[in-house]
Amino acid sequence: MKPRKDTIFEQFLAPFFKTFLINSEEIKKYYESRDWEVESDRFRQPNFEYPKYYAQNFHGIENGYLNLGAAFSYDPITQHVLPPDERWVRQELIDRIRCQPRRILDLGCGTGSTTRLLKQKFPDAEVIGIDLSPYMLAVADDKARQAGLNIQFQQGKAEHLTFADRSFDLVTASLLFHETPPAISCKVLDECFRLLKAGGEVLILDGNQSTLRQTEWLTQIFEEPYIRAYAQGSVDAWMGSAGFGDIRTEAVWGVHQVSRGVKPLTYTTTDPVVDFKSVWTDDMPIPQAI
């Protein structure tokens, strides 16, 4: 399938980006700095089957994130299309984490931008980034190493992972849900619920669904197969269906949102539990095991 050329980005913004905002020479130099096929092979799982919803065009790139070029163009473009500043927006997710996690899972980690922020915020925690694209994982791993951060990156499907039940304190996803069908997003949240300990947190950063519903042109900037379906949904409702409590979505800079949910404290005394004192505020009683 050929990439669409009728999006706002392709018609009006791409020439400006290529001429003034993207340093093509720098990207080329990075691309030529190593054998990226060999690098990405380190993350390819044997007999891995890509889901049908993923094996298509995204952002005007043929084959989407399964195209090596996507891994090199993602960061240079994203830093300019996540207003007002990409790092500020990603930091909004970090700032809403209440617990002191010892084990963190970042789903749909891409080139690892949020993953690195998580490790910097919680340097003693084990941080794992999951993505479908071996190319994105190779770039994410390279950038983490350059930053001196010990992060594990693995290929996997966010909706079906092999980690043990109740094995994480915190699960996050940034800019993932608008790129998956709502049914898959719901399965991802089901998986988050399974993986989290009692009292564990899930945080989702993505486009503001209310704003997207009211501003049609925002869904037409890039080639995004599922963004309209995402806009019509509700992450709050999806979290509730998965079993999360204390659900809250906050608007971030108008066009983004951060949704947070907590796995209820209906646990037995033998279940692993997140440190309550770091999850609950001082004016809230600490629940007892049942």
C-alpha positions as CSV (number, residue, x, y, z in Angstrom):
1,M,0.0,0.0,0.0
2,K,1.4,3.4,-1.0
3,P,1.5,6.1,1.6
4,R,-1.2,8.7,1.5
5,K,-0.2,12.1,0.0
6,D,-3.4,14.0,1.0
7,T,-2.6,14.5,4.7
8,I,-1.9,18.0,6.0
9,F,1.7,17.1,6.8
10,E,2.4,15.7,3.3
11,Q,0.7,18.6,1.5
12,F,1.9,21.5,3.5
13,L,4.3,20.7,6.3
14,A,6.7,18.2,4.8
15,P,8.6,20.6,2.5
16,F,9.0,23.1,5.4
17,F,10.3,20.3,7.7
18,K,12.7,19.0,5.1
19,T,14.0,22.5,4.3
20,F,14.2,24.2,7.7
21,L,13.7,21.8,10.6
22,I,15.3,18.5,9.8
23,N,19.0,18.1,9.6
24,S,19.2,15.6,6.8
25,E,23.0,15.4,7.0
26,E,22.9,14.6,10.7
27,I,20.3,11.9,10.1
28,K,22.4,10.4,7.3
29,K,25.5,10.4,9.4
30,Y,23.7,8.6,12.2
31,Y,22.3,6.1,9.7
32,E,25.7,5.3,8.3
33,S,27.4,5.0,11.7
34,R,26.6,1.3,12.0
35,D,24.9,-1.7,10.4
36,W,21.3,-1.2,11.6
37,E,20.2,-4.5,10.3
38,V,22.7,-6.3,12.5
39,E,21.8,-4.0,15.4
40,S,18.1,-4.7,15.0
41,D,18.7,-8.5,14.8
42,R,19.6,-8.4,18.5
43,F,15.9,-7.6,19.2
44,R,14.1,-9.8,16.7
45,Q,12.3,-12.7,18.3
46,P,12.4,-16.0,16.5
47,N,9.2,-16.7,14.5
48,F,7.7,-13.4,15.7
49,E,4.3,-12.6,14.1
50,Y,3.4,-9.0,13.6
51,P,-0.2,-8.2,14.2
52,K,-2.2,-7.2,11.2
53,Y,-3.1,-3.8,12.6
54,Y,0.6,-2.9,12.8
55,A,1.8,-4.0,9.4
56,Q,0.7,-1.0,7.4
57,N,1.6,2.6,6.7
58,F,2.0,5.2,9.5
59,H,2.9,8.8,9.1
60,G,3.3,8.6,5.4
61,I,6.0,5.9,5.6
62,E,5.4,2.7,3.7
63,N,5.2,-0.3,6.0
64,G,5.2,2.1,8.9
65,Y,7.5,1.2,11.8
66,L,8.7,-1.9,10.0
67,N,10.6,0.5,7.7
68,L,14.1,1.3,8.9
69,G,13.6,4.9,7.8
70,A,10.9,5.4,10.5
71,A,13.4,4.8,13.2
72,F,15.5,7.7,12.0
73,S,12.8,10.2,11.1
74,Y,10.6,9.7,14.2
75,D,12.6,11.8,16.7
76,P,13.5,14.7,14.4
77,I,9.8,15.1,13.4
78,T,8.2,14.3,16.8
79,Q,10.2,17.0,18.6
80,H,8.4,19.6,16.4
81,V,4.9,18.1,16.3
82,L,4.3,17.6,20.0
83,P,3.6,21.1,21.2
84,P,4.8,23.1,23.0
85,D,7.8,20.9,23.6
86,E,8.2,17.1,23.3
87,R,10.2,16.7,26.5
88,W,7.7,18.9,28.5
89,V,4.8,16.8,27.2
90,R,6.5,13.5,28.1
91,Q,7.5,14.9,31.5
92,E,3.8,15.4,32.3
93,L,3.4,11.7,32.5
94,I,6.5,11.4,34.7
95,D,5.2,14.1,37.1
96,R,1.9,12.2,37.7
97,I,3.6,9.0,39.0
98,R,2.8,8.7,42.7
99,C,4.6,5.5,43.7
100,Q,8.3,4.7,44.0
101,P,8.5,1.8,41.6
102,R,11.1,-0.9,41.7
103,R,10.1,-2.4,38.3
104,I,8.8,-0.4,35.4
105,L,7.4,-1.5,32.0
106,D,7.1,1.1,29.1
107,L,4.9,-0.2,26.4
108,G,5.2,0.9,22.7
109,C,8.5,2.5,23.8
110,G,9.5,3.5,20.2
111,T,12.9,5.1,20.3
112,G,12.8,5.2,24.1
113,S,12.2,8.9,24.7
114,T,9.8,8.3,27.7
115,T,11.7,5.2,28.7
116,R,14.8,7.3,29.3
117,L,12.9,9.8,31.4
118,L,11.6,7.0,33.5
119,K,15.0,5.6,34.2
120,Q,16.4,9.1,35.0
121,K,13.5,9.7,37.4
122,F,13.9,6.3,39.1
123,P,17.6,5.3,38.6
124,D,17.4,2.3,41.0
125,A,14.4,0.8,39.3
126,E,14.5,-2.0,36.7
127,V,13.1,-0.4,33.5
128,I,12.0,-2.4,30.5
129,G,10.9,-1.0,27.1
130,I,8.7,-3.0,24.8
131,D,8.0,-2.4,21.1
132,L,7.0,-4.3,18.0
133,S,9.7,-2.7,15.7
134,P,13.2,-4.1,16.0
135,Y,14.5,-0.9,14.3
136,M,12.9,1.4,16.9
137,L,14.3,-0.9,19.6
138,A,17.8,-0.7,18.1
139,V,17.7,3.1,18.1
140,A,16.2,3.2,21.6
141,D,19.0,1.0,22.9
142,D,21.7,3.0,21.2
143,K,20.4,6.3,22.7
144,A,20.0,4.8,26.2
145,R,23.7,3.6,26.0
146,Q,24.8,7.0,24.9
147,A,23.0,8.5,27.9
148,G,24.7,6.0,30.2
149,L,21.3,4.4,31.2
150,N,20.8,0.7,31.9
151,I,17.5,-0.1,30.2
152,Q,16.3,-3.4,28.8
153,F,14.6,-3.3,25.4
154,Q,12.6,-6.2,24.1
155,Q,10.4,-7.0,21.1
156,G,6.9,-7.9,22.1
157,K,3.2,-7.3,21.7
158,A,1.8,-4.9,24.4
159,E,-1.5,-6.8,24.4
160,H,0.1,-10.2,25.0
161,L,3.3,-10.4,27.0
162,T,5.1,-13.3,28.7
163,F,5.9,-11.6,32.0
164,A,4.5,-13.1,35.2
165,D,1.3,-11.9,36.8
166,R,1.8,-9.1,39.4
167,S,5.4,-8.5,38.5
168,F,5.5,-4.7,37.9
169,D,4.9,-1.6,40.0
170,L,4.3,0.8,37.1
171,V,3.3,0.4,33.5
172,T,3.3,3.3,31.1
173,A,2.5,3.9,27.4
174,S,3.2,7.2,25.5
175,L,1.6,7.9,22.1
176,L,0.6,4.3,21.7
177,F,-3.2,4.2,21.9
178,H,-3.9,6.5,19.0
179,E,-1.9,4.1,16.8
180,T,-3.9,0.9,17.8
181,P,-7.5,-0.1,17.3
182,P,-9.6,0.6,20.4
183,A,-10.1,-3.1,20.9
184,I,-6.4,-3.6,21.1
185,S,-6.0,-0.7,23.4
186,C,-8.5,-2.4,25.7
187,K,-6.5,-5.6,25.6
188,V,-3.4,-3.7,26.4
189,L,-5.0,-2.3,29.5
190,D,-6.2,-5.8,30.5
191,E,-2.6,-6.9,30.2
192,C,-1.4,-3.9,32.3
193,F,-3.9,-5.0,35.0
194,R,-2.6,-8.6,34.9
195,L,1.1,-7.4,35.2
196,L,0.7,-4.9,37.9
197,K,0.9,-5.6,41.6
198,A,-1.9,-4.5,43.9
199,G,-1.7,-0.7,44.2
200,G,0.4,-0.5,41.0
201,E,-0.1,2.3,38.6
202,V,-0.8,2.6,34.8
203,L,-0.3,5.9,33.0
204,I,-1.2,6.6,29.4
205,L,0.0,9.7,27.6
206,D,-1.7,10.4,24.2
207,G,-3.8,12.9,22.3
208,N,-6.6,14.6,24.1
209,Q,-9.7,12.7,23.0
210,S,-12.1,15.5,23.6
211,T,-10.0,18.0,21.6
212,L,-9.6,15.5,18.8
213,R,-13.4,15.0,18.6
214,Q,-14.0,18.7,18.4
215,T,-11.1,19.5,16.0
216,E,-11.3,17.3,13.0
217,W,-8.2,18.7,11.2
218,L,-6.0,17.4,14.0
219,T,-6.8,13.8,13.0
220,Q,-5.7,14.6,9.4
221,I,-2.2,15.9,10.0
222,F,-0.5,12.5,9.6
223,E,-1.5,9.2,8.1
224,E,-3.0,7.6,11.3
225,P,-5.2,4.7,10.5
226,Y,-6.8,4.5,14.0
227,I,-6.8,8.1,15.4
228,R,-10.5,8.8,14.6
229,A,-11.6,5.7,16.4
230,Y,-9.3,6.6,19.3
231,A,-10.8,10.1,19.4
232,Q,-14.3,8.7,19.7
233,G,-13.4,6.5,22.7
234,S,-12.6,7.1,26.3
235,V,-9.4,5.9,28.0
236,D,-11.1,6.4,31.3
237,A,-13.9,3.9,30.3
238,W,-11.3,1.5,28.9
239,M,-9.4,1.6,32.2
240,G,-12.6,1.0,34.2
241,S,-13.5,-2.0,32.0
242,A,-10.0,-3.4,32.7
243,G,-10.6,-3.2,36.4
244,F,-8.6,-0.1,37.4
245,G,-9.8,2.3,40.1
246,D,-8.8,5.9,41.1
247,I,-9.0,6.8,37.3
248,R,-8.3,10.3,36.2
249,T,-7.5,11.9,32.9
250,E,-6.0,15.4,32.8
251,A,-5.6,17.6,29.8
252,V,-2.0,18.5,29.0
253,W,-1.3,21.6,27.0
254,G,-4.7,21.4,25.4
255,V,-4.0,18.8,22.8
256,H,-2.6,16.0,25.0
257,Q,-3.9,14.0,27.9
258,V,-2.5,11.8,30.7
259,S,-4.7,9.1,32.1
260,R,-3.9,7.3,35.3
261,G,-5.4,4.3,37.0
262,V,-4.5,2.2,40.0
263,K,-5.0,-1.6,40.4
264,P,-7.3,-1.9,43.4
265,L,-6.0,-3.1,46.7
266,T,-8.1,-6.2,46.8
267,Y,-5.1,-8.5,47.4
268,T,-4.3,-11.4,49.7
269,T,-1.4,-11.2,52.2
270,T,0.7,-13.4,49.9
271,D,0.4,-11.1,46.9
272,P,3.2,-8.6,46.1
273,V,2.1,-5.1,46.8
274,V,3.4,-1.6,45.8
275,D,4.6,0.5,48.7
276,F,1.3,2.1,50.0
277,K,3.0,5.1,51.5
278,S,4.4,6.1,48.1
279,V,1.0,5.6,46.4
280,W,-1.3,7.3,48.8
281,T,-1.1,10.8,50.0
282,D,-0.6,11.8,53.6
283,D,-4.3,12.5,54.2
284,M,-5.5,9.1,53.0
285,P,-5.6,6.1,55.2
286,I,-3.4,3.1,54.2
287,P,-5.7,0.2,53.4
288,Q,-5.2,-3.2,55.2
289,A,-4.9,-6.5,53.5
290,I,-8.1,-8.6,53.2
